[in-house]
């Protein structure tokens, strides 16, 4: 789709008003630097073996960081992966399975009010306790992991409200999660808040622990590590958002190795809670603290004289008091692989990426339009790809070619880390395919090529055109991609003589496409969300991901949701800042682009990007392009009048609106910034877009 205004008839439609129940697709412009890991399922989350491929990815995911280390007779942390999956809705059911000797994946579906208040269920080894989407809540109690308990995962839960009315409570030890002498524990993507004592206590030589992608808020004694004279604990704490927490953020006492990175500590002005200190290395702790962001914190980093603390790459904004470091520490990469995000990216990254995820803990349906796919329950087949020849195939396309036509069961193409310079096409007769990177980061597995619309085809039959330029083209229903990067690295500066600089990284022209934890990056026309035909439905759900570009880089006629993601605005090839985030070409009877609970930012100048413009493909006046941005953080890069016309078609004649956005790029309702009413917004949620389809990792 051309950046320039093409010759199109200047047809005008009657001016529409925003009617209750008429969804207005959401768009967002995203976040900063390309290459950062968002961590939908945890940036280092590893997938289980092919033997477990039939289970959803959330049931087989394993920990990163120190919880992944082979030690004490336990090789990594995978929880109840080898046991049955059960769903619980009551305290009795939860306690029955959490305290059982057998391994279980325990899905908490709904709110469980603990009785008595403050009760901590004593979890035994080999358990995964996981919330169903955003519905799993434990109210008034929590979990206890005693001596020797190991291989436990607690994910995707909200644990809250055991608070007994006393801020500095010394009477009630009502923690969200407490461990005394446990090992190999992964605490991930939880919302922990307002407890009578700690949110997380890692005590009495507990070790090989990873705490990642959690939101910790509204608490006094937040996260304590220690309660021992021994120097034993090895712990990784990454991508956690501490907001309005007074102390222990965390307090780390006598930890042998404490690796803290990409955390966001925020003391917001004008609230009732004031921080007393941030990260604290106590006793004989050895701490590495890197690429974290401290906003408004008092005494952001402190250490005892006996502790060693190495800082690198951190950002301090509006902080005061002690900010200390000293001594030599350890190299975390001697224990495990990791790729930190830029510290500058952390606030928006964690605001959108921490806490429970809607796609985790949701069971797949076996068939029908209301389920996640039409694939049967037959165990999935796994095909492996590795550039070095250690897999079944050396290229991704070769693996796709090996997928049986019209299969009714899922085929997972497991791609080992590396850069795969190729184009990939998943044809329409190969549904139920998952392409999944196996690295610790979505940046480890990259599929890239450099075709542009004007690139001549090798056979001399013309040029590729915009849709043909795609690095990865998906034409098969029920496709999934996760934990990888899809790029188009066409060099505009080096090809200025070429006519047609549109360069698509990913094109989808199918229904029920699930993009989970990916980076899609390019310049102009990065992500083409299309349908198989104008009269065909094409639903796409993208979550915990990045989209990077500059001109119309999210575009097409699909019914698409971009949720909990980061949209990164990128400068043009010549260093200038100017662009458009979305260019929908929605049919009149469909929903368009919904970007929800996301972030729009980038290393670009203020006031230089529009959120969208209407693309009437081929001058088709019957189209009714639709984009709405809601509940999204907008940077100053977004223009105060965020919508604009295209090729003679006025955006005011189509469906463009915002709702409840925040950040310096947000603005009040005006003739240039239509805002949904609360009633309108209530009918324009993610579920309204997906129409009964519940995307589930598989």
C-alpha positions in Angstrom: 0.0 0.0 0.0 1.6 3.1 -1.2 2.8 5.9 1.0 1.9 8.4 -1.7 -1.7 9.3 -2.5 -2.7 7.1 -5.4 -5.1 8.2 -8.1 -8.4 7.3 -6.6 -11.9 8.7 -7.2 -12.8 11.2 -4.6 -16.1 9.5 -3.6 -17.6 10.8 -0.4 -19.8 8.9 2.0 -22.3 10.4 4.4 -20.8 11.5 7.6 -21.3 8.9 10.3 -21.7 9.3 14.0 -20.5 6.8 16.6 -23.4 4.6 17.5 -23.7 2.4 20.5 -22.8 -1.2 19.7 -20.9 -0.3 16.5 -17.3 -1.4 17.3 -14.7 1.1 16.4 -11.4 -0.7 15.8 -8.6 0.2 18.1 -5.2 1.2 16.9 -2.1 2.1 18.8 1.3 3.4 18.1 3.7 1.6 20.1 6.9 1.7 21.9 10.5 2.3 21.7 13.5 0.4 20.4 13.3 -2.6 18.2 14.7 -5.7 19.6 13.5 -5.5 23.1 11.8 -8.5 24.6 8.3 -8.0 25.9 7.9 -11.3 27.5 4.4 -12.4 26.9 5.0 -15.8 28.4 8.2 -14.6 29.9 11.0 -13.4 27.6 13.1 -16.5 28.4 10.3 -19.0 28.7 11.3 -22.3 27.1 8.9 -24.7 25.6 8.6 -28.3 26.6 9.7 -31.3 24.6 8.0 -32.7 21.5 6.5 -35.4 23.8 4.4 -32.7 25.5 3.4 -30.9 22.3 -0.2 -31.9 22.6 -0.6 -29.7 25.7 -1.1 -25.9 25.5 2.2 -24.0 25.6 1.3 -22.4 29.0 1.0 -25.9 30.5 4.4 -26.9 29.4 6.4 -23.6 29.7 9.5 -23.7 31.8 11.4 -21.1 33.7 14.3 -18.9 32.7 16.9 -17.4 35.0 18.2 -19.3 38.1 15.1 -21.4 38.2 16.3 -23.0 34.9 19.6 -24.1 36.3 20.3 -27.9 36.7 21.1 -28.3 40.5 20.0 -30.1 43.6 18.8 -33.0 41.6 16.3 -30.8 39.7 16.9 -29.9 36.0 15.1 -26.6 35.6 11.6 -25.7 36.7 8.6 -27.1 34.7 6.0 -27.6 37.5 3.2 -30.0 36.9 4.0 -30.5 33.2 4.2 -34.3 33.5 0.8 -34.6 35.3 -2.8 -34.0 34.5 -4.4 -30.6 34.0 -7.3 -29.9 36.4 -9.5 -26.8 36.7 -10.5 -25.6 40.2 -13.1 -23.1 41.4 -13.1 -23.5 45.1 -10.6 -23.4 48.0 -11.2 -27.1 48.7 -10.5 -28.1 45.1 -7.4 -25.9 45.0 -6.1 -27.3 48.3 -6.8 -30.9 47.2 -4.6 -30.7 44.1 -1.9 -28.3 45.4 -1.2 -30.5 48.4 -1.2 -33.8 46.4 1.9 -35.9 45.9 1.3 -36.2 42.2 2.2 -33.5 39.6 -0.6 -31.3 38.5 -1.2 -28.3 36.3 -3.9 -26.6 38.3 -6.0 -23.9 36.5 -7.7 -21.5 38.8 -10.9 -20.4 37.0 -12.6 -17.6 38.9 -12.2 -15.9 42.3 -11.4 -18.0 45.4 -12.0 -16.3 48.8 -9.7 -17.9 51.3 -11.1 -18.9 54.7 -9.8 -18.1 57.2 -8.4 -14.9 56.0 -4.6 -15.2 55.8 -4.6 -19.0 55.0 -1.6 -20.1 52.9 -2.1 -23.3 51.1 0.9 -25.6 51.6 2.0 -26.4 48.0 3.9 -29.6 47.4 6.5 -30.3 44.7 5.8 -30.6 40.9 2.9 -28.2 40.6 1.9 -25.5 38.2 -0.8 -23.2 39.6 -2.0 -20.9 36.9 -4.9 -18.5 36.5 -7.4 -19.0 33.6 -6.8 -15.8 31.5 -7.4 -12.8 33.8 -10.1 -14.5 35.9 -8.0 -16.5 38.4 -7.9 -14.7 41.7 -6.9 -15.7 45.3 -8.5 -13.2 47.8 -7.4 -13.0 51.4 -4.7 -15.7 51.4 -1.9 -17.2 49.4 0.6 -20.0 49.1 3.4 -21.5 51.3 6.3 -23.7 50.0 8.1 -25.4 52.8 11.5 -27.0 53.1 12.4 -29.3 50.2 9.5 -28.3 48.1 10.7 -27.9 44.5 9.7 -27.6 40.9 6.7 -25.2 41.5 5.3 -22.6 39.1 2.8 -19.9 40.2 1.7 -17.9 37.2 -1.0 -15.6 35.9 -2.9 -15.1 39.1 -4.1 -12.1 41.0 -3.4 -12.6 44.7 -4.8 -9.8 46.9 -6.4 -8.3 49.9 -5.3 -10.0 53.1 -4.7 -6.5 54.5 -5.9 -6.2 58.1 -6.1 -2.4 58.4 -2.6 -1.8 59.9 0.0 -0.5 57.4 3.1 -1.7 59.4 1.4 -4.9 60.5 3.5 -7.0 62.9 0.7 -9.2 64.0 -0.3 -10.9 60.8 2.0 -12.9 58.5 -0.4 -13.1 55.6 1.8 -13.3 52.5 0.8 -13.8 48.9 3.7 -16.3 48.3 6.1 -17.5 51.0 8.8 -20.1 50.7 11.0 -21.5 53.5 13.8 -23.7 52.1 12.2 -24.4 48.7 14.1 -24.6 45.5 13.4 -24.3 41.8 10.4 -22.0 41.9 9.1 -19.7 39.1 6.7 -16.8 40.0 5.6 -15.2 36.7 2.9 -12.8 35.4 1.0 -12.3 38.6 -0.7 -9.3 40.1 0.2 -9.2 43.8 -1.2 -6.5 46.0 -2.6 -5.2 49.3 -1.5 -8.0 51.7 -1.1 -8.0 55.5 2.6 -8.8 55.2 4.8 -9.6 52.2 3.8 -10.1 48.6 6.7 -12.4 48.1 9.0 -13.8 50.9 12.0 -16.0 49.8 13.3 -17.2 53.1 15.5 -19.7 54.9 17.9 -20.7 52.1 15.3 -21.0 49.3 17.2 -21.0 46.0 17.1 -21.3 42.3 14.1 -18.9 42.1 13.0 -16.7 39.2 10.5 -13.9 39.7 9.4 -12.4 36.4 6.8 -10.2 34.8 4.8 -9.5 38.0 3.0 -6.4 39.1 3.6 -5.7 42.8 1.6 -2.8 44.2 -0.1 -1.1 47.1 2.0 -2.8 49.8 4.4 -2.0 52.6 6.8 -4.9 53.1 6.8 -6.0 49.5 9.5 -8.6 48.6 11.9 -9.9 51.1 14.8 -12.3 50.6 16.8 -13.8 53.4 16.0 -14.8 57.0 19.2 -16.8 57.2 22.9 -16.5 58.1 23.8 -18.8 55.2 24.8 -17.4 51.8 22.9 -19.8 49.7 20.1 -18.2 47.6 20.5 -17.8 43.9 17.6 -15.7 42.5 16.7 -13.9 39.3 14.3 -11.0 39.4 13.4 -9.5 36.0 10.7 -7.5 34.3 8.7 -6.7 37.5 6.8 -3.5 38.1 6.9 -2.2 41.7 4.4 0.5 42.0 3.4 2.3 45.3 5.4 -0.1 47.5 7.1 1.4 50.5 9.9 -1.0 51.4 11.6 -4.3 50.5 11.6 -3.6 46.7 13.3 -6.2 47.2 15.4 -6.4 50.3 18.0 -9.0 49.6 19.9 -10.5 52.5 22.8 -13.0 52.2 22.0 -14.0 48.7 24.9 -15.8 47.0 23.8 -14.6 43.5 21.0 -12.0 43.1 20.5 -10.9 39.4 18.0 -8.0 39.0 17.4 -6.6 35.6 14.7 -4.8 33.6 12.6 -4.0 36.7 10.5 -0.8 37.0 10.3 0.8 40.4 7.8 3.7 40.5 6.8 6.0 43.3 4.0 8.1 41.7 3.4 11.6 43.1 0.2 12.5 44.9 -0.5 9.1 46.4 -0.7 8.0 50.0 2.4 5.7 49.7 5.9 7.0 49.8 8.9 4.7 49.1 11.5 4.4 51.8 14.0 2.5 49.6 14.2 0.5 46.4 16.7 -2.3 45.7 18.7 -3.2 48.9 21.7 -5.5 49.0 22.1 -6.6 52.6 24.5 -8.8 54.5 26.9 -10.7 52.3 24.7 -10.5 49.2 26.4 -10.4 45.7 24.1 -8.5 43.4 24.1 -7.6 39.7 21.6 -4.8 38.9 21.2 -3.8 35.3 18.9 -2.0 32.8 16.3 -1.2 35.4 14.3 2.0 35.6 13.7 4.0 38.9 11.0 6.7 38.8 10.6 9.0 41.8 12.1 6.5 44.3 13.7 7.6 47.5 17.0 5.8 48.1 16.7 3.8 44.9 19.7 1.5 45.4 21.3 0.8 48.8 23.9 -1.6 50.1 25.5 -2.8 53.3 29.2 -2.4 53.6 29.5 -6.2 53.5 27.5 -6.6 50.3 28.8 -6.3 46.7 26.6 -4.6 44.1 27.4 -4.0 40.5 25.2 -1.5 38.6 25.1 -1.1 34.8 22.7 0.6 32.4 20.1 1.7 34.9 18.0 4.9 34.5 17.1 7.1 37.5 14.4 9.7 37.0 13.3 12.0 39.8 15.0 9.9 42.5 16.6 11.1 45.7 18.9 9.8 48.4 21.2 6.8 48.4 22.2 5.3 45.1 25.1 3.0 45.8 27.3 0.3 44.3 30.6 -1.2 45.0 32.7 -4.3 44.8 32.8 -7.0 42.2 30.0 -9.5 41.5 29.4 -12.4 39.2 28.6 -12.9 35.5 25.0 -14.1 35.2 25.7 -15.5 31.7 27.9 -18.2 33.4 24.7 -19.6 34.8 22.1 -19.0 32.1 21.5 -17.1 28.9 19.5 -13.8 28.9 19.0 -10.7 26.8 18.1 -7.5 28.7 15.9 -4.8 27.2 17.0 -1.2 27.1 16.3 0.5 30.4 14.6 3.4 28.6 12.1 0.9 27.2 11.2 -0.6 30.6 8.3 1.7 31.9 6.1 1.2 28.8 7.1 -2.4 28.4 6.1 -3.3 31.9 3.0 -1.2 32.1 1.6 -3.2 29.2 3.3 -6.5 29.8 3.2 -7.4 33.5 0.5 -9.2 35.4 -2.0 -11.9 34.2 -2.3 -12.5 30.4 -5.6 -13.3 28.8 -4.1 -16.1 26.6 -2.5 -18.0 29.5 -4.4 -20.8 31.3 -7.3 -20.9 28.8 -8.1 -24.4 27.6 -8.5 -25.2 23.9 -11.8 -26.2 22.5 -11.8 -29.2 20.2 -13.9 -27.8 17.4 -16.4 -25.3 16.3 -16.4 -21.5 15.8 -16.4 -20.8 19.5 -13.2 -22.7 20.2 -9.6 -21.8 19.7 -9.3 -23.9 16.5 -10.8 -26.6 14.4 -7.9 -29.0 15.1 -8.6 -32.3 16.7 -7.3 -33.4 20.1 -4.8 -35.7 18.4 -1.3 -35.1 19.7 0.6 -32.5 17.7 3.4 -33.4 15.5 6.7 -31.5 16.0 9.1 -30.7 13.2 12.5 -29.2 14.1 14.4 -26.6 12.1 18.1 -25.8 12.7 20.6 -24.0 10.4 23.4 -26.2 11.6 21.8 -29.4 10.5 20.9 -30.6 14.0 17.2 -30.6 13.2 15.1 -32.3 10.7 15.2 -29.4 8.3 17.6 -26.5 7.6 15.0 -24.0 6.5 11.6 -23.0 7.8 10.0 -23.3 4.4 11.3 -26.9 4.1 9.4 -27.8 7.3 6.3 -26.1 6.0 6.5 -28.1 2.8 6.6 -31.2 5.0 3.3 -30.5 6.7 0.6 -32.8 5.4 -2.1 -31.0 3.3 -5.5 -30.5 5.0 -4.3 -32.0 8.3 -6.8 -31.9 11.2 -4.2 -31.9 13.9 -1.6 -29.3 14.9 1.9 -29.3 13.5 4.5 -27.4 15.5 7.5 -26.2 13.6 10.2 -25.7 16.3 12.9 -23.4 15.1 16.2 -23.3 16.8 18.0 -20.0 17.4 19.6 -18.4 14.3 18.9 -16.0 11.5 17.0 -17.7 8.7 17.3 -15.6 5.5 14.4 -16.9 3.5 10.8 -16.2 2.5 8.2 -18.5 4.0 4.7 -19.2 2.8 2.1 -21.2 4.7 -0.5 -22.1 2.0 -4.2 -22.3 2.6 -4.3 -26.1 2.6 -2.0 -26.4 5.6 -4.1 -25.2 8.6 -3.2 -25.6 12.3 0.5 -24.8 12.0 2.6 -23.2 14.7 6.0 -21.7 14.1 7.8 -21.3 17.3 11.3 -20.1 18.2 13.1 -22.2 20.9 15.6 -19.6 22.1 15.5 -17.8 25.4 14.5 -14.6 23.7 12.2 -13.7 20.7 15.3 -12.1 19.2 17.2 -15.4 19.1 15.2 -16.8 16.2 14.9 -14.4 13.2 13.2 -15.0 9.9 14.1 -12.2 7.5 14.3 -11.2 3.9 14.5 -7.9 1.9 12.0 -7.9 -0.9 10.1 -4.7 -1.6 7.1 -4.0 -3.7 9.3 -2.7 -6.5 11.9 -5.5 -6.4 12.1 -7.3 -9.7 11.3 -11.0 -9.6 14.1 -13.3 -10.6 12.2 -14.8 -13.5 11.6 -11.4 -15.1 7.8 -11.6 -14.7 7.6 -8.2 -13.1 7.9 -7.0 -9.5 6.7 -8.5 -6.3 4.1 -5.8 -5.4 3.3 -5.0 -1.8 1.6 -8.3 -0.7 4.2 -10.3 -2.6 7.1 -8.7 -0.7 6.2 -10.4 2.5 9.0 -12.3 4.3 6.4 -14.6 5.9 3.0 -15.1 4.2 0.2 -16.9 6.1 -2.8 -18.1 4.1 -3.8 -21.0 6.3 -6.4 -20.8 9.1 -5.6 -21.4 12.8 -1.9 -20.4 12.4 0.2 -19.5 15.4 3.6 -17.9 15.8 5.5 -17.2 19.0 8.9 -16.4 20.5 10.5 -15.2 17.3 11.2 -12.2 15.1 9.8 -11.7 11.6 11.6 -8.9 9.7 11.9 -7.2 6.3 15.3 -5.5 6.2 14.8 -3.9 2.8 17.3 -0.9 2.6 15.4 2.1 1.4 18.4 4.4 1.5 20.3 2.0 -0.8 17.4 1.6 -3.3 16.1 5.1 -3.8 15.9 4.5 -7.6 13.5 1.6 -7.0 9.8 2.4 -7.5 7.8 0.9 -4.6 9.4 0.8 -1.2 6.6 -1.0 0.6 8.3 -4.0 2.3 6.0 -6.3 4.3 7.5 -8.5 7.0 4.4 -10.5 7.8 1.2 -10.9 5.7 -1.8 -12.8 7.1 -4.7 -13.7 4.9 -6.5 -16.2 7.0 -8.8 -16.6 10.0 -7.9 -17.3 13.6 -4.3 -16.2 13.4 -2.6 -16.0 16.9 0.6 -14.0 17.2 2.0 -14.4 20.7 5.3 -13.0 21.9 6.8 -12.0 18.5 8.6 -9.0 17.0 7.4 -7.9 13.5 9.7 -5.2 12.2 10.3 -3.2 9.1 9.7 0.3 7.8 6.8 1.0 5.4 3.9 -1.6 5.4 5.4 -3.9 8.1 2.3 -5.9 9.1 -0.3 -6.6 6.5 -3.5 -8.0 8.2 -5.5 -9.2 5.3 -8.3 -11.7 4.5 -8.4 -14.5 1.9 -11.0 -12.4 0.0 -13.1 -9.3 0.6 -16.1 -11.4 1.6 -14.1 -13.7 3.9 -13.6 -13.2 7.7 -10.0 -12.9 8.8 -9.5 -12.6 12.6 -6.1 -11.9 14.1 -5.1 -11.7 17.7 -1.6 -10.4 18.6 -0.5 -10.1 22.2 2.7 -9.4 24.1 4.4 -8.4 20.9 6.2 -5.6 19.1 5.3 -4.0 15.8 8.0 -1.7 14.4 7.7 0.7 11.4 7.0 4.2 10.1 4.5 4.4 7.3 1.1 2.6 7.4 2.9 -0.2 9.1 -0.3 -1.9 10.5 -2.7 -2.1 7.6 -5.3 -4.2 5.8 -8.9 -5.4 6.0 -8.7 -8.0 8.7 -10.6 -8.0 12.0 -7.5 -7.6 14.1 -6.7 -7.1 17.8 -3.3 -5.9 19.0 -3.4 -6.4 22.7 -0.9 -5.8 25.5 1.8 -5.0 23.0 4.3 -2.3 22.0 4.1 -0.4 18.8 7.4 1.2 18.0 7.6 4.3 15.9 10.7 4.4 13.7 12.5 7.2 11.8 12.5 7.2 8.0 15.4 6.1 5.9 16.7 9.7 5.8 16.5 10.3 9.6 13.3 12.3 9.5 10.3 11.7 11.8 7.0 11.4 10.1 4.5 8.6 9.6 1.2 6.8 10.1 0.6 3.8 12.4 -2.5 2.3 10.8 -4.2 2.2 7.4 -7.3 0.0 7.7 -9.3 -1.0 4.6 -12.2 -2.5 6.5 -15.3 -3.7 4.7 -18.4 -1.8 5.9 -20.0 -4.8 7.7 -16.8 -5.8 9.6 -14.7 -4.7 12.6 -11.3 -3.3 11.8 -8.2 -2.8 13.9 -8.4 -2.8 17.7 -5.3 -2.0 19.6 -5.9 -2.3 23.2 -3.9 -1.9 26.5 -0.7 -1.2 24.6 2.0 1.4 24.3 2.9 3.8 21.4 6.4 5.3 21.5 9.6 5.5 19.6 12.8 7.4 19.1 11.2 10.0 17.0 10.4 13.7 17.2 7.3 14.9 19.1 4.1 15.5 17.2 5.2 13.7 14.0 3.0 10.5 13.8 -0.6 10.0 13.0 -2.5 7.1 14.5 -4.1 6.3 11.2 -5.7 7.2 7.9 -8.3 5.4 5.8 -7.1 3.2 3.0 -9.8 2.7 0.4 -7.9 0.1 -1.5 -8.4 0.5 -5.2 -10.6 3.6 -4.6 -13.3 1.4 -3.2 -15.8 3.8 -1.7 -17.9 1.0 -0.2 -15.2 0.3 2.4 -15.5 1.7 5.9 -12.0 1.7 7.4 -12.0 1.4 11.2 -9.3 2.0 13.8 -9.8 2.8 17.5 -7.1 3.3 20.2 -8.2 2.5 23.7 -6.6 2.1 27.1 -3.2 2.7 25.5 -0.2 4.9 26.5 0.6 7.4 23.8 3.9 9.1 23.7 4.5 12.8 22.7 5.3 11.5 19.1 1.5 11.3 18.5 0.0 14.3 16.8 -2.7 16.3 18.6 -4.9 15.7 15.6 -4.1 12.0 15.3 -6.1 11.1 12.2 -5.7 12.3 8.7 -7.2 11.9 5.2 -5.8 9.6 2.4 -6.2 9.7 -1.3 -9.2 12.0 -1.3 -11.1 10.0 1.4 -11.8 11.8 4.6 -11.1 10.0 7.9 -14.2 11.8 9.3 -16.4 9.7 6.9 -15.0 6.5 8.4 -14.6 5.0 11.8 -11.7 6.4 13.9 -11.9 7.0 17.6 -10.1 6.7 21.0 -11.1 5.8 24.5 -9.3 6.3 27.8 -5.8 6.7 26.4 -3.1 8.2 28.6 0.4 9.7 28.2 1.7 12.9 26.7 0.3 12.1 23.3 -3.3 11.6 24.6 -5.8 14.4 24.4 -9.4 15.4 25.2 -12.4 14.9 22.9 -12.7 17.3 20.0 -13.7 17.4 16.4 -10.2 16.2 15.6 -10.2 13.5 18.4 -13.4 11.5 18.6 -13.7 9.7 21.9 -16.0 6.7 22.6 -18.6 7.1 25.4 -18.4 4.5 28.2 -21.5 2.8 26.7 -19.9 2.6 23.3 -16.7 1.3 24.7 -18.5 -1.4 26.7 -19.6 -3.0 23.4 -16.1 -2.8 21.9 -14.0 -5.1 23.9 -11.6 -7.8 22.6 -14.3 -10.5 22.8 -16.5 -8.4 20.5 -13.8 -8.4 17.9 -13.0 -12.1 18.1 -16.6 -13.2 17.9 -16.5 -16.3 20.1 -12.9 -17.4 19.2 -10.7 -17.7 22.3 -7.0 -17.7 21.2 -5.1 -20.3 23.1 -1.5 -21.2 22.7 -1.0 -24.7 21.2 
